[in-house]
Amino acid sequence: MTPLAATIAGIGYWSEGLPGWAAARAFANTGTLPADAPARPAPQLLPANERRRAPPSVLVALEVAQAACRDAGLAPDSLPSVFISTHGDLGITDYMCTTLAQAPTEVSPTKFHNSVHNAAAGYWTIGTGCMRTTTAISAHRASFAQGLLEALAQLATDADAVLLVGYDTWATGLLSTMTHSEGLLGAALVLARTGPGPRITATLEEGEAGAGDGPLAMRGHANAMAPMLPLFDALACGRDRVALHAGAGRHLQLDIAHG
Amino acid sequence: MPATSPPRPMPPIAIRAFSATTALGHGVEAQAGALAARRGGLRRNDFGPSPLPTWIGRVDGIEDAPLPEALAAWECRNNRLAWLALQQDGLREALEAAVSRHGADRVALVVGTSTSSIGASEEGYARATVDAQGQPCFPPDLQRPMVHTLHSLGDFLQHATGVRGPCMTVATACSSSAKVFAQAARLIHAGVVDAALVGGVDTLCGSVLFGFNALGLVSAEPCRPFDASRDGLSLGEAGGFAVLERAAPDEDGLQLRGYGESSDAHHMSAPHPEGLGATLAMRDALARAGIDPGAVGYLNLHGTSTPANDAIEARAVAALFPDSLHASSTKGWTGHTLGAAGIVESVFALIALRDGLLPGTLNSATPDPACGPQIRFDHVQRPTAWAMNNSFGFGGNNCSLVFGKGGAA
């Protein structure tokens, strides 16, 4: 394929114990964890009452999206966006299936509209007043690589910069016997056609990608969005080559020029 | 409206094959025949153990069409409908031809859904049992993790077709299988692939029937889009696909000519009161096609039959298009097929281009006062060079598509 390229203009990161990209980068390089890390993200984009009610998938996605835009120095409402989640909000799926099995007419309308896969994308565009396109994608273990391809294709056609957000929640209830995911994890990139920052070049190649042995990949391995972590280890530690699982026995090869 | 400039015109994308399977039947001719005869597909809700009093667009034959043995691991209602829809109208032959021309790794698979196979997960909860340790578990026949996640649809189709290019499931609620055209076009234009199988599949399930009911958006009667007395939607299920390929210069045939995508930035389940997002999506689709609104002969509206959607969409259409536009909602025939609405109604727009059948609106008699002269309840038979489709989803997610014919510009 024609290689696709982008500059990483901004990065956002949140996991339990590592509530930001600076903390994640420090952990990847020194193994230190910050003291007093908050138990859940509190994105300033949402009013306090909505922050209390919002599902964890929305909280983590908005937190890292906002951080990446801040890091890039770009206005959130200027960016098209790609939201990636393997399973969406697993707590809401468990709620919907439980309620439907027990008392279907008691389904909460708010929980129902929060159950759509593009809930985080919707709250993001509403919270930032962004009228640009947004999409919500899943490709199981290949989700992040496939979402990255869509973001790079937007840059190659007509976007100047794109926000890319990957996140997953923990499995709960009966669904957790089928779907394995632990903890809350999110990361975001603002990708730009040009400008300062690490430059990535991507090609789809044959062969499986490994799970990654970097500190962030090891720490976050149990979350369903873990296949994105080798990229964040590479960005944190200055590595110049990384492979992301892309499905069908292929991987997305990323070459990184740290500049 | 935000000060973004409209996009540049895009190179055409050829449509090698297309099909839809809905409550009207399996394949394009069943759709075209039912549209022409004004024969609707809605029936009284007979889905599930405790059906709500509403009307649904249910696809016949799914219960009798198990997946082939080799694909049994993906067995569920949604993947059955995907498989059924894929057998129609030369889709597989066109896909195989694209694979032989370009290689399996140069063909993408981009499919949309709202709820994928969550019906299987709902069934797992309803039929829960206990394992040897006494712990709650799914019944053994449903202990298949892949059908309990969203990418069930894309993963199934990847295994069913052998396509090895980018493969993703797009889930932006009711705009999902319109956005797949835009995403596949970008992958082709960016040189990642040369062709793509796009489409969407959504099946009836408890989540959507009881969920839309909880939001107060479901009618007890067959839906009446754009009628002054409309009081909600009828849900439906459907599957459909199209095979897309980079068009050669000056070639004839049906083509994707433009797409426009936007966000309302307003509310999770209510449209922007002035239809700003809808207007932006339509404007960008026309700009990518390089045509004026007056060139469009048929517009298939989102037209869900909810009081809010139809009034706002009608106003946005009246503000953008001349009175001569023939615009209609076909949801009175199929019901609102959610994540499949984009592909189904794109197929209806392609039928309008192919046959000159510009459908009216079923079940509706008295136009809402918000309707401009563009909103039509009666059919017209008239050749047209350009047709459009609107699909809008929860989260304020909008997509408009423009279809044309090679050499028509």
Interface residues (C-beta under 8 A of the other chain):
Chain A: M1 T2 L4 D77 T86 H87 G88 T93 M96 C97 T98 L100 A101 P104 T105 V107 S108 P109 F112 H113 N114 S115 V116 H117 N118 A119 A121 G122 Y123 T125 I126 T128 G129 C130 M131 R132 T133 T134 T135 A136 I137 S138 A139 H140 A142 S143 Q146 G147 L149 E150 L152 A153 Q154 A156 T157 D158 L174 L175 T177 M178 T179 L204 A246 G247 A248 G249 R250
Chain B: M1 P2 T4 P7 R8 M10 S50 L52 D105 R106 S114 I118 S121 E122 G124 Y125 A126 A128 Q135 P136 C137 F138 Q143 R144 P145 M146 H148 T149 L150 H151 G154 D155 Q158 R164 G165 P166 C167 M168 T169 V170 A171 T172 A173 K179 A182 Q183 R186 L187 H189 A190 G191 V192 V193 G206 S207 F210 G211 F212 N213 A214 L215 G216 E261 S262 S263 D264 A265 H266 H267 M268 S269 L276 G277 L280 G393 F394 G395 G396 N397
